[in-house]
Amino acid sequence: MSLADEARTLRERVAARLAELEPLVREYEELQRLAAEMGITAAAVATGADADEHQPEPAGDEPVTQAGVQAPRRRPGRSRRNRASVAAERDARVLEAIRANPGATVAEIAAAVGLETTALYRTVRDLASAGAVIKRGRGLFPAD
């Protein structure tokens, strides 16, 4: 096999692999966007941390996974899906308030949506990281 044939084969293999990975990359980017909207950080995912699961669970009849490891028990209360929908609703309200009042501060937006100022700092930071909000000085502006 000549060097030209090897180069052509390599180009074809690279092109085929890129085509194979493209849908996975799109799914990954969509998941990143959703994670940012839900306030999930890469550190929390890597460590398996969950804000509502800091208390150790009592020993007992725990479900066991196929690998023989005890599956985590969920505490009663808000489910992850419910927390995510509450966060998404809050994000939408904050974005709407920013669009209605470009240049407003976090305190002004908090007053507009009826939340405490401290409750919005993380939301605003996450929205800015996701590219939905632009922060200039203390002012907040919609990215679109």
C-alpha positions in Angstrom: 0.0 0.0 0.0 1.4 3.4 -1.0 1.7 6.4 1.3 -1.1 8.1 -0.7 -3.4 5.1 -0.2 -2.7 5.2 3.6 -3.4 8.9 3.7 -6.7 8.4 1.9 -7.7 5.6 4.2 -6.8 7.7 7.2 -8.9 10.6 5.9 -11.9 8.3 5.3 -11.6 6.8 8.8 -11.4 10.3 10.4 -14.4 11.5 8.3 -16.4 8.4 9.3 -15.6 8.7 13.0 -16.5 12.4 12.9 -19.9 11.6 11.3 -20.4 8.9 14.0 -19.6 11.3 16.9 -21.6 14.3 15.6 -25.0 13.3 17.1 -23.3 12.5 20.5 -21.6 15.9 20.5 -25.0 17.6 19.9 -26.5 15.6 22.7 -23.6 16.6 25.0 -24.0 20.3 24.2 -27.8 20.1 24.8 -27.2 18.3 28.1 -24.7 21.0 29.1 -27.3 23.7 28.3 -29.9 22.0 30.3 -27.5 21.4 33.2 -26.7 25.1 33.2 -30.4 26.0 33.3 -30.9 23.6 36.2 -27.8 24.9 38.1 -25.9 21.6 37.9 -22.2 22.2 37.9 -19.5 19.9 36.5 -18.0 19.5 40.0 -21.4 18.3 41.4 -21.7 15.8 38.6 -18.1 14.5 39.0 -18.5 14.0 42.8 -22.1 12.9 42.6 -23.0 15.7 45.0 -26.7 16.6 45.4 -27.7 19.6 47.5 -30.6 17.7 49.1 -28.6 14.6 50.0 -26.1 15.7 52.6 -27.7 13.6 55.4 -26.5 10.0 55.7 -29.3 7.5 55.1 -30.2 5.0 57.8 -29.1 1.4 57.2 -31.8 -1.0 56.3 -33.3 -2.8 53.3 -31.6 -0.8 50.6 -32.1 -1.7 47.0 -29.0 -3.1 45.4 -27.8 -2.5 41.9 -26.6 -5.1 39.5 -23.0 -4.3 40.5 -23.9 -5.2 44.1 -23.7 -1.6 45.3 -26.5 -0.1 47.4 -28.6 2.2 45.3 -29.2 5.6 47.0 -32.5 6.2 48.6 -34.4 9.4 47.9 -35.7 11.5 50.7 -39.3 12.5 50.6 -40.0 16.0 49.4 -39.4 17.7 46.2 -38.1 15.4 43.4 -35.3 16.3 41.1 -37.7 16.9 38.3 -39.8 19.3 40.5 -36.6 21.2 41.6 -35.6 21.5 38.0 -39.0 22.8 36.9 -39.0 25.3 39.8 -35.5 26.4 38.8 -36.5 26.7 35.1 -39.5 28.7 36.0 -37.4 31.1 38.2 -34.9 31.4 35.4 -37.7 32.3 32.9 -39.1 34.9 35.3 -35.6 36.5 35.8 -35.0 36.6 32.0 -38.4 38.1 31.5 -37.7 40.8 34.1 -34.2 41.5 32.6 -35.8 41.8 29.1 -38.4 44.2 30.5 -35.8 46.3 32.3 -32.3 46.1 30.6 -29.5 47.4 32.7 -31.2 46.6 36.0 -29.2 45.4 38.9 -29.7 42.0 40.7 -31.5 43.8 43.5 -33.9 45.5 41.1 -34.6 42.2 39.3 -35.1 40.5 42.6 -37.7 43.1 43.6 -39.4 42.7 40.2 -39.8 38.9 40.5 -40.5 39.0 44.3 -37.5 37.2 45.6 -34.6 38.0 47.9 -31.6 39.5 46.3 -29.3 36.8 47.6 -31.5 34.1 46.0 -30.7 35.5 42.5 -26.9 35.8 42.5 -26.4 32.1 41.6 -29.3 32.2 39.0 -27.8 35.3 37.4 -24.3 33.8 37.4 -25.6 30.6 35.8 -27.7 32.5 33.2 -24.6 34.5 32.3 -22.5 31.4 32.0 -25.1 29.9 29.7 -25.0 33.0 27.6 -28.6 34.1 28.2 -27.6 37.2 30.2 -24.8 39.7 29.8 -23.5 41.5 32.9 -21.9 44.9 32.4 -20.8 46.3 35.7 -23.8 45.8 38.0 -26.3 46.0 35.1 -27.9 42.9 33.5 -28.8 42.8 29.8 -30.5 40.1 27.8 -28.1 38.3 25.4 -30.7 38.1 22.6 
